Amino acid sequence: MSNEPVVAAVLRSRIGSVVAPAGCGKTDCIADVVKAAGGPAKCLVLTHTLAGVDSLRQRMKDKNLGLHRTDLETIAGWSLRFAAAFPQRSGLPTFEPRGEEWPTVYAAATKLVRGGFVTGVLKASYQRVLVDEYQDCTVEQHALILALSQHLPTCIFGDPLQAIFGFRAEQLADWKTVTTDFPLIGALKVPWRWKRIKNDKLGCWLIGIRDRLEQLNSVDLAAAPQCVSRIIPQSSSRQDLLKANVSAGRSVELGSEETLIVIGDKASELIRGTLAAKLRCSAIEPVACQTLGSFLEDIEACTGQDRLALVLNFAAGAMSGLAKAAFERRVIQIAGGWKPRKELTEAERAALDLLSSSELAHVLRLLECLRRQPGVTPFRRELLSAVQNTLRLVVRGEHSTLADAAWHVQNKMRHAGRRLAQRSVGSTLLVKGLQFDHAIIVAPEKLSRNDLYVALTRASRTITIVSATPVLNAKVAPLRNSTKREPLGKE
C-alpha cells in the first residue's frame, strides 16, 4: 500500500487537510507520516474512539513503529489529561466529566493552549499533530485543534461523506469551515480495502458513486458489480419486508473466518434486536444503551410479580428459546401453593426467591439461570452481559447504586472495546470504522446520504440490499441533533 504523494504533502505543509474516502488507506497513511517524520519529538495522533486508537496502534505495530514515536489518544482523553495537568490555568470544572459536561473539557484545553501557558511544553513534547476522522469533530473540538495548529504543524484526515454523528448538545464543525482553516493538500483515491483481496470492481464502484451521492442523494445499482445483489420484497407490508430480510440473511454463505454485518434501523435498539433474533445474529449495542438504563430504573421501582414480569420480559427481549409465558405462569402457581410433580428447575427456584425477596441477587441469579437453559440463545449478548455485570457490582457491594455500577460497566466497555460475533446486527453509528467481509443493508430508504455511504462501504466481499427499486434514494434528514455523544468511545 502506497500513498507517498500524500505523505510528502503532509510533511511539507504547515497546516492542511486530507480527504480520505472509506477503504482508501487512511490509517496506513497516518502511520506512514509518523514513520517518515522521524526526529526525536513525538507525533501527537488524535482520533475519536478507543477502537480508532487500537486500530492506529495495531497499524503502527505492523509497520514496526515503536510506540515511543507517537502520543496516540482520543481527543477527549488527551483534552482531559492536558487540562487536568494545569487545572487553575485551564479552568477545568470537573475531573470526571459525564455526558454533556464534555464541551467544558474541550473549552478548558483550548483556553490552556490559546493562553500560551504551555507553548513550551507542547513544542518540547510534539513535532506535529495528526487528527483522524475529522468529519466527526464538534465545534468545540475544532477550536482546540485550531489552537494547537498555531503552535505545531497540523494535518487533519477526514471524509465529509462519513459524517454521521449528530449530537444534541454539540454541533459538528462545518466541513467548509474546516477546509478554510485547514486547506486541502491531498486526497486518497485508491480503494486498497478491496484491491488487497482482488475485489477491485467493488472498490472502484464505491469510489465512483461518491459524486452521485453528493449531487443527487442517490445510488444506481444497475452499474454495480456482481458482488452487489438486491433482494426484492413482494410488497411494502411489514410481513413481506421481514421475509425479504430473512431471505437476505440466508442468502449469504460465510467462510470459516468470514464476518457478516446486517445494517438496520439506527433509531431503534428494539428493532435491531428483533432483527438479530430473526436472523440468528448477535446485536451490537450502543455503550450507553437505552434499554439498559430503562431496565435498571424500572427494576428498582418494583418487587414481587411485577419485578418477575419485568425480568422475564427483558430476558425474552435478549434471548431466544425462552418459553416465557409458560415459565411465568408455572412459577406464580407454585408461589401460590400448587405442588408440581416435577422437581423444580434452578431457574424456577431463582424466580421463587425473587418473588419472596427484593434483593437484587435474585434478579442476577434468575438471569444467569435462564441464560444457561438448554435451547436458549442470547442475541443481545452485550446488553445481557452489561445488565449482569451491573447487578454483580451492586450485589458484591462494590457500588452502592445501579446507576453508578452501570456507569462503571459502560466506561470499562469503552476502554476494553468489543468482540464482534461472526454474524452481527448493528447500525451505521455502531459499525462506522469497522470492516466486514459481507454486508446486508435493510431499509436503505431510511438512510441519509452519509449513512448510506457508510453502510455500503463496510463490506469487502459482497453487499446484499433489501430494496424494491434499483435506485437507492437517500433520506433527506438533518444530520445534527440526532443522538447523544459519547466522547470516550463512540460505538
ChimeraX attribute file (.defattr): number of C-alpha atoms within 10 A of each C-alpha:
attribute: neighborCount
match mode: 1-to-1
recipient: residues
	/A:1	12
	/A:2	12
	/A:3	19
	/A:4	13
	/A:5	11
	/A:6	18
	/A:7	21
	/A:8	15
	/A:9	17
	/A:10	25
	/A:11	17
	/A:12	11
	/A:13	14
	/A:14	15
	/A:15	23
	/A:16	24
	/A:17	26
	/A:18	25
	/A:19	23
	/A:20	25
	/A:21	25
	/A:22	27
	/A:23	24
	/A:24	23
	/A:25	20
	/A:26	23
	/A:27	20
	/A:28	18
	/A:29	22
	/A:30	25
	/A:31	24
	/A:32	21
	/A:33	20
	/A:34	24
	/A:35	19
	/A:36	13
	/A:37	19
	/A:38	12
	/A:39	11
	/A:40	12
	/A:41	17
	/A:42	22
	/A:43	25
	/A:44	22
	/A:45	26
	/A:46	26
	/A:47	25
	/A:48	23
	/A:49	26
	/A:50	21
	/A:51	22
	/A:52	22
	/A:53	19
	/A:54	16
	/A:55	15
	/A:56	23
	/A:57	20
	/A:58	15
	/A:59	18
	/A:60	22
	/A:61	13
	/A:62	11
	/A:63	13
	/A:64	10
	/A:65	17
	/A:66	11
	/A:67	12
	/A:68	11
	/A:69	19
	/A:70	23
	/A:71	16
	/A:72	23
	/A:73	22
	/A:74	22
	/A:75	22
	/A:76	22
	/A:77	19
	/A:78	19
	/A:79	21
	/A:80	23
	/A:81	14
	/A:82	18
	/A:83	25
	/A:84	20
	/A:85	12
	/A:86	16
	/A:87	18
	/A:88	12
	/A:89	17
	/A:90	23
	/A:91	17
	/A:92	23
	/A:93	15
	/A:94	14
	/A:95	12
	/A:96	9
	/A:97	14
	/A:98	12
	/A:99	13
	/A:100	15
	/A:101	13
	/A:102	23
	/A:103	18
	/A:104	17
	/A:105	28
	/A:106	27
	/A:107	20
	/A:108	26
	/A:109	32
	/A:110	23
	/A:111	20
	/A:112	24
	/A:113	25
	/A:114	19
	/A:115	13
	/A:116	13
	/A:117	14
	/A:118	15
	/A:119	17
	/A:120	10
	/A:121	10
	/A:122	17
	/A:123	14
	/A:124	12
	/A:125	15
	/A:126	20
	/A:127	20
	/A:128	25
	/A:129	23
	/A:130	24
	/A:131	23
	/A:132	27
	/A:133	23
	/A:134	28
	/A:135	23
	/A:136	24
	/A:137	26
	/A:138	21
	/A:139	16
	/A:140	21
	/A:141	25
	/A:142	22
	/A:143	19
	/A:144	22
	/A:145	24
	/A:146	20
	/A:147	19
	/A:148	20
	/A:149	20
	/A:150	14
	/A:151	19
	/A:152	20
	/A:153	20
	/A:154	26
	/A:155	28
	/A:156	28
	/A:157	25
	/A:158	23
	/A:159	19
	/A:160	18
	/A:161	20
	/A:162	25
	/A:163	24
	/A:164	24
	/A:165	24
	/A:166	20
	/A:167	18
	/A:168	12
	/A:169	16
	/A:170	19
	/A:171	18
	/A:172	22
	/A:173	18
	/A:174	15
	/A:175	18
	/A:176	11
	/A:177	11
	/A:178	20
	/A:179	16
	/A:180	11
	/A:181	15
	/A:182	20
	/A:183	17
	/A:184	17
	/A:185	17
	/A:186	18
	/A:187	19
	/A:188	20
	/A:189	16
	/A:190	21
	/A:191	22
	/A:192	21
	/A:193	23
	/A:194	21
	/A:195	18
	/A:196	12
	/A:197	10
	/A:198	13
	/A:199	18
	/A:200	18
	/A:201	16
	/A:202	25
	/A:203	25
	/A:204	18
	/A:205	15
	/A:206	20
	/A:207	18
	/A:208	11
	/A:209	17
	/A:210	19
	/A:211	12
	/A:212	12
	/A:213	20
	/A:214	14
	/A:215	8
	/A:216	12
	/A:217	18
	/A:218	21
	/A:219	22
	/A:220	14
	/A:221	17
	/A:222	9
	/A:223	11
	/A:224	16
	/A:225	17
	/A:226	10
	/A:227	15
	/A:228	18
	/A:229	17
	/A:230	18
	/A:231	20
	/A:232	18
	/A:233	20
	/A:234	12
	/A:235	11
	/A:236	11
	/A:237	10
	/A:238	10
	/A:239	12
	/A:240	14
	/A:241	21
	/A:242	16
	/A:243	15
	/A:244	21
	/A:245	27
	/A:246	15
	/A:247	16
	/A:248	23
	/A:249	21
	/A:250	10
	/A:251	12
	/A:252	15
	/A:253	11
	/A:254	13
	/A:255	8
	/A:256	7
	/A:257	7
	/A:258	13
	/A:259	19
	/A:260	26
	/A:261	31
	/A:262	30
	/A:263	27
	/A:264	25
	/A:265	20
	/A:266	17
	/A:267	13
	/A:268	11
	/A:269	21
	/A:270	15
	/A:271	13
	/A:272	24
	/A:273	24
	/A:274	18
	/A:275	25
	/A:276	24
	/A:277	21
	/A:278	16
	/A:279	20
	/A:280	18
	/A:281	24
	/A:282	27
	/A:283	30
	/A:284	27
	/A:285	24
	/A:286	21
	/A:287	24
	/A:288	20
	/A:289	14
	/A:290	14
	/A:291	17
	/A:292	19
	/A:293	15
	/A:294	10
	/A:295	14
	/A:296	17
	/A:297	13
	/A:298	14
	/A:299	18
	/A:300	13
	/A:301	9
	/A:302	13
	/A:303	18
	/A:304	15
	/A:305	17
	/A:306	13
	/A:307	20
	/A:308	22
	/A:309	15
	/A:310	16
	/A:311	21
	/A:312	22
	/A:313	13
	/A:314	16
	/A:315	20
	/A:316	18
	/A:317	19
	/A:318	25
	/A:319	20
	/A:320	19
	/A:321	14
	/A:322	20
	/A:323	11
	/A:324	14
	/A:325	12
	/A:326	9
	/A:327	14
	/A:328	16
	/A:329	11
	/A:330	14
	/A:331	22
	/A:332	17
	/A:333	12
	/A:334	14
	/A:335	15
	/A:336	9
	/A:337	8
	/A:338	11
	/A:339	10
	/A:340	11
	/A:341	6
	/A:342	6
	/A:343	8
	/A:344	12
	/A:345	11
	/A:346	15
	/A:347	20
	/A:348	20
	/A:349	16
	/A:350	22
	/A:351	29
	/A:352	19
	/A:353	19
	/A:354	24
	/A:355	21
	/A:356	13
	/A:357	13
	/A:358	16
	/A:359	13
	/A:360	16
	/A:361	17
	/A:362	21
	/A:363	24
	/A:364	20
	/A:365	21
	/A:366	24
	/A:367	21
	/A:368	17
	/A:369	16
	/A:370	22
	/A:371	21
	/A:372	14
	/A:373	14
	/A:374	9
	/A:375	10
	/A:376	15
	/A:377	19
	/A:378	24
	/A:379	26
	/A:380	26
	/A:381	16
	/A:382	22
	/A:383	21
	/A:384	21
	/A:385	15
	/A:386	20
	/A:387	21
	/A:388	18
	/A:389	18
	/A:390	25
	/A:391	24
	/A:392	20
	/A:393	19
	/A:394	19
	/A:395	18
	/A:396	10
	/A:397	11
	/A:398	11
	/A:399	17
	/A:400	12
	/A:401	16
	/A:402	22
	/A:403	15
	/A:404	15
	/A:405	22
	/A:406	24
	/A:407	16
	/A:408	16
	/A:409	19
	/A:410	20
	/A:411	15
	/A:412	12
	/A:413	16
	/A:414	21
	/A:415	14
	/A:416	13
	/A:417	15
	/A:418	14
	/A:419	8
	/A:420	15
	/A:421	15
	/A:422	16
	/A:423	21
	/A:424	22
	/A:425	31
	/A:426	26
	/A:427	26
	/A:428	26
	/A:429	21
	/A:430	17
	/A:431	20
	/A:432	21
	/A:433	19
	/A:434	15
	/A:435	17
	/A:436	19
	/A:437	18
	/A:438	22
	/A:439	30
	/A:440	29
	/A:441	24
	/A:442	24
	/A:443	16
	/A:444	22
	/A:445	17
	/A:446	18
	/A:447	24
	/A:448	20
	/A:449	29
	/A:450	24
	/A:451	24
	/A:452	27
	/A:453	26
	/A:454	25
	/A:455	27
	/A:456	23
	/A:457	25
	/A:458	27
	/A:459	25
	/A:460	24
	/A:461	19
	/A:462	21
	/A:463	26
	/A:464	23
	/A:465	25
	/A:466	22
	/A:467	21
	/A:468	17
	/A:469	14
	/A:470	16
	/A:471	12
	/A:472	20
	/A:473	20
	/A:474	21
	/A:475	17
	/A:476	12
	/A:477	11
	/A:478	9
	/A:479	18
	/A:480	16
	/A:481	15
	/A:482	14
	/A:483	16
	/A:484	16
	/A:485	20
	/A:486	20
	/A:487	20
	/A:488	20
	/A:489	24
	/A:490	21
	/A:491	25
